């Protein structure tokens, strides 16, 4: 995604590089927080372990 942003011709104002980096960091924080919520809810759920493993594999495939 950042490659396509960089290859676009600059408009009136060039996009600062900190904006895509902040978006990536925010997305990573949301994903890590989601994993923590799932880990904390493990004792309360009957069969969460397989779901957690599948979710982690799907995240690894997306990256």
C-alpha positions in Angstrom: 0.0 0.0 0.0 2.8 2.4 0.9 4.5 1.6 -2.4 1.5 2.7 -4.5 1.3 5.8 -2.4 4.9 6.6 -3.1 4.6 6.0 -6.8 1.7 8.4 -7.2 2.6 11.8 -8.6 2.6 14.4 -5.8 -0.6 16.5 -5.7 -0.6 20.1 -4.3 1.0 18.8 -1.1 3.1 15.7 -0.9 1.9 13.2 1.7 4.3 13.2 4.7 5.9 9.8 5.3 4.7 9.9 9.0 1.1 9.5 8.0 1.3 5.9 6.5 3.7 4.9 9.3 1.2 6.1 11.9 -1.6 4.1 10.1 0.6 1.0 10.1 1.4 1.4 13.8 -2.2 1.9 14.7 -3.3 -1.2 12.7 -0.6 -3.2 14.5 -1.7 -1.9 17.9 -5.3 -2.9 17.1 -4.3 -6.4 16.0 -2.1 -6.9 19.1 -4.9 -5.6 21.3 -7.3 -8.0 19.7 -5.0 -10.9 20.3 -4.6 -9.8 24.0 -8.4 -9.7 24.4 -8.7 -13.2 22.9 -5.9 -14.4 25.2 -7.5 -12.9 28.3 -10.9 -14.4 27.4 -9.4 -17.9 27.1 -10.4 -19.1 30.5 -14.0 -18.0 30.0 -14.5 -19.8 26.7 -14.9 -23.5 26.2 -13.0 -24.1 23.0 -11.0 -21.0 22.1 -7.6 -22.5 21.5 -8.2 -23.7 18.0 -9.9 -20.4 17.1 -6.9 -18.5 18.4 -4.4 -20.6 16.4 -6.5 -20.2 13.2 -6.7 -16.4 13.8 -3.0 -16.1 14.3 -2.3 -18.1 11.1 -4.7 -15.9 9.1 -2.9 -12.8 10.4 0.4 -14.3 9.4 -0.9 -15.0 5.9 -2.2 -11.5 5.5 1.2 -10.0 6.3 
